[in-house]
Amino acid sequence: MTATTASREALNIEARPPHRLLALAEGRAVFELASFVATRPLLGRLPKGDGHPVLVLPGFLASDSSTAPMRRLLKDLGYDAYGWKLGRNVRVDLSRVHEMEALLLKIHQDTGQKVSIIGWSLGGVFARELAKLHPDAVRQVISLGSPIHDDRRHTNASRLFEFLNGKEPEPLQHGHFTGLDRAPPVPTTSILTRTDGIVHWRGSVQHADQGHGETENIVVHASHIGLGVNPSVMVALADRLAQAEGEWKPFAPRLAQRWMFPSQRLH
């Protein structure tokens, strides 16, 4: 048995949602927002980008307003940041998938550059699937607390999701959105937190043998709701996006930043 296989089997315990206490503790996101505001001048000094386009997809039930602080920071860092402009992320049907595809391809065509996609929660699932459909248009994918496994029991939002979309949403009926744990053929980062109160952290883990070699997990101290404004997440995002195209390397925080990132061992 290889080390990769052994570590994967250790993680593949029975899927379950986060503990209820973690869900109740999601209110701490207000403190993460306060930290974001307080450290905003410092965050503006993070590594600058090369101006390439970045598409940001919101989480389940959320809209572009939830990702506005992140996108403003990305613009200040030199990126051409886009919201999805598709309202609230509620319905998962073929029409919505086609709208996202059209948006991605339009940005790619208009800018003449590959697009980095950041997806928060359900938005991260969409980001990965878009990259599988159009890898030539995507530079890299970064998901934030996303349930990237087919088993919905990893999230405590599964009942509401199925109430609104059915147990087998339209894309699944047409053979799409299966094998969610398989990473797209582009550099792919999953940012996750062990104290996530919405999606169990095990459901956000990428396994090396399900990717193409350019996949990684980055563990942060955060709530699920606070992932889009958590300063440590912004540090990781800036580092990942600033990499030159075609020169991807795994995340390695600077010495002064290591305190922001807990043990990266996933077991």
C-alpha positions in Angstrom: 0.0 0.0 0.0 1.4 3.4 -1.0 1.6 6.4 1.4 -1.0 8.2 -0.8 -3.4 5.3 -0.7 -3.0 4.8 3.0 -3.6 8.5 3.8 -6.6 8.5 1.5 -8.1 5.4 3.2 -7.6 7.2 6.5 -9.7 10.1 5.3 -12.4 8.0 3.7 -14.3 7.3 6.9 -18.0 7.5 6.8 -19.1 10.9 5.5 -20.8 13.1 8.1 -21.6 16.8 8.4 -19.7 19.0 10.9 -20.6 18.9 14.6 -23.6 21.0 15.5 -21.4 23.1 17.8 -19.3 24.1 14.8 -22.4 25.1 13.0 -23.5 27.2 15.9 -20.1 28.8 16.0 -20.3 30.1 12.5 -21.3 33.5 13.9 -17.6 34.1 14.5 -17.4 35.2 10.9 -18.2 38.7 12.0 -14.8 38.8 13.8 -13.1 37.6 10.6 -14.8 40.4 8.7 -13.6 42.8 11.4 -10.1 41.4 11.0 -10.3 41.9 7.3 -11.3 45.5 7.6 -8.6 46.1 10.3 -5.8 44.5 8.2 -7.0 45.8 4.8 -4.0 48.3 4.5 -1.6 45.4 5.1 -3.4 43.1 2.7 -3.0 45.7 0.0 0.7 45.1 0.3 0.5 41.4 -0.7 2.2 40.3 -3.9 0.9 42.1 -6.9 -0.7 40.3 -9.8 0.0 40.3 -13.5 -3.4 41.6 -14.5 -4.9 38.3 -15.6 -8.6 37.8 -15.2 -10.1 36.2 -12.0 -13.7 35.0 -11.9 -15.1 34.7 -8.4 -18.2 32.4 -7.8 -20.3 32.7 -4.7 -21.5 30.0 -2.4 -24.9 28.3 -2.0 -27.7 30.9 -1.5 -25.1 33.7 -1.8 -24.6 36.4 -4.5 -21.9 38.7 -5.7 -22.3 40.9 -2.7 -20.7 38.2 -0.5 -17.5 38.2 -2.7 -17.3 42.0 -3.1 -14.6 42.5 -0.4 -12.5 39.8 -1.9 -12.9 41.1 -5.4 -12.0 44.7 -4.4 -8.8 43.4 -2.8 -7.9 41.4 -5.9 -8.4 44.5 -8.1 -6.2 46.5 -5.8 -3.6 43.8 -6.2 -3.7 44.2 -9.9 -6.1 41.5 -11.1 -9.0 41.9 -13.5 -11.6 40.5 -11.0 -15.1 39.6 -12.1 -18.3 38.6 -10.2 -20.6 36.1 -11.8 -23.6 38.5 -12.2 -26.1 35.6 -12.1 -27.9 36.5 -8.9 -28.1 34.1 -6.0 -26.5 30.7 -6.2 -29.6 28.6 -5.6 -30.6 26.5 -8.7 -28.3 23.9 -10.2 -29.6 23.2 -13.7 -28.3 23.0 -17.2 -29.3 26.6 -17.9 -27.1 27.8 -15.0 -24.2 25.7 -16.2 -24.5 27.1 -19.7 -24.6 30.6 -18.3 -21.4 30.0 -16.4 -19.7 28.5 -19.4 -20.7 31.5 -21.5 -19.3 33.9 -18.9 -16.0 32.1 -18.6 -15.5 31.9 -22.4 -16.5 35.5 -22.9 -13.9 36.7 -20.3 -11.3 34.4 -21.9 -12.1 35.7 -25.4 -12.4 39.4 -24.4 -9.1 39.4 -22.4 -7.1 37.0 -24.5 -5.9 35.3 -21.3 -6.7 32.2 -19.3 -9.0 32.8 -16.3 -8.3 31.9 -12.7 -11.5 30.8 -11.0 -12.1 31.2 -7.3 -15.2 29.4 -5.9 -16.6 29.6 -2.4 -18.4 26.5 -1.2 -20.8 25.4 -4.0 -19.1 28.0 -6.2 -15.9 25.9 -5.8 -17.7 22.8 -7.2 -18.8 24.9 -10.2 -15.2 26.2 -10.6 -13.8 22.8 -10.8 -16.4 21.5 -13.2 -16.0 24.5 -15.5 -12.3 23.8 -15.6 -13.0 20.2 -16.6 -15.3 21.4 -19.4 -12.9 24.2 -20.7 -9.4 23.5 -19.4 -7.9 25.6 -22.3 -9.7 28.7 -20.9 -8.7 28.2 -17.2 -5.3 29.1 -15.6 -6.0 27.6 -12.2 -8.9 26.8 -9.7 -9.0 27.7 -6.1 -11.9 26.5 -4.0 -12.9 27.7 -0.5 -14.5 25.2 1.8 -16.1 23.4 -1.1 -17.8 20.0 -0.9 -15.7 18.3 -3.6 -16.9 14.8 -3.1 -20.0 13.1 -4.5 -21.4 12.2 -1.1 -23.5 15.1 0.1 -23.5 13.9 3.7 -20.3 15.9 4.2 -22.4 19.1 4.4 -25.3 20.0 6.7 -26.8 22.0 3.9 -27.6 18.9 1.9 -31.3 18.8 2.8 -31.9 22.4 1.8 -29.9 21.8 -1.4 -32.0 18.7 -2.3 -35.3 20.5 -1.4 -34.4 23.3 -3.9 -32.7 21.1 -6.6 -33.9 17.5 -6.0 -31.8 14.6 -5.1 -30.5 14.4 -8.7 -30.2 17.9 -10.2 -30.6 18.3 -13.9 -26.8 18.3 -14.7 -26.5 14.9 -13.0 -29.3 13.5 -15.1 -27.3 14.4 -18.1 -24.0 12.9 -16.9 -22.4 16.1 -15.6 -21.1 16.9 -12.1 -20.1 13.3 -11.3 -16.7 12.3 -9.9 -16.4 15.6 -8.0 -13.3 14.4 -6.2 -11.4 14.3 -9.5 -9.4 17.5 -9.9 -9.6 19.3 -13.2 -6.5 19.2 -15.5 -5.2 22.6 -14.3 -3.4 23.7 -11.1 -6.0 23.2 -8.3 -6.0 24.4 -4.7 -8.5 23.5 -2.0 -8.5 25.9 0.9 -10.2 24.4 3.9 -10.7 24.8 7.7 -11.0 22.0 10.3 -13.6 24.2 12.1 -15.9 24.5 9.2 -19.5 24.5 10.5 -21.2 23.9 7.1 -19.0 21.5 5.1 -17.0 18.9 7.0 -13.3 19.5 6.3 -12.8 15.9 5.1 -15.3 16.7 2.3 -13.0 19.5 1.0 -9.8 17.4 0.9 -8.2 16.7 -2.5 -6.4 13.4 -2.9 -3.2 13.4 -4.9 -4.1 10.2 -6.8 -7.3 12.0 -8.0 -5.4 14.8 -9.7 -2.7 15.4 -12.3 0.2 16.4 -9.9 -0.7 20.1 -9.5 -3.2 19.8 -6.7 -2.9 20.8 -3.1 -4.8 21.5 0.1 -4.2 24.6 2.3 -5.5 24.5 5.9 -6.5 27.8 7.5 -8.0 28.9 10.8 -11.5 30.1 9.7 -15.2 29.6 9.8 -17.0 28.6 6.6 -19.0 31.8 6.3 -15.8 33.8 7.0 -13.6 32.2 4.3 -14.3 35.0 1.9 -12.9 37.7 4.2 -10.5 35.8 6.4 -7.0 37.5 6.2 -5.1 34.1 6.1 -7.2 33.1 3.1 -6.3 36.4 1.4 -2.6 35.7 2.0 -3.0 32.2 0.4 -5.0 33.6 -2.5 -2.5 36.3 -3.3 0.3 33.8 -3.2 -1.4 31.3 -5.5 -2.6 34.0 -8.0 0.8 35.7 -8.2 2.5 32.6 -9.6 3.6 33.0 -13.2 1.6 30.9 -15.7 3.1 27.5 -16.2 5.3 27.8 -13.0 2.9 26.4 -10.4 4.5 25.2 -7.1 2.8 24.0 -3.9 2.0 26.6 -1.3 4.8 27.4 1.1 4.0 30.4 3.4 6.8 32.8 4.3 8.4 32.5 7.8 6.5 35.5 9.0 3.2 34.0 7.8 3.4 30.5 9.2 1.6 31.4 12.3 -1.5 32.0 10.2 -1.6 28.4 8.9 -2.1 25.4 11.2 -0.6 22.0 10.6 -1.2 21.0 7.0 -1.3 17.2 7.9 -4.7 15.8 7.1 -5.6 12.7 9.0 
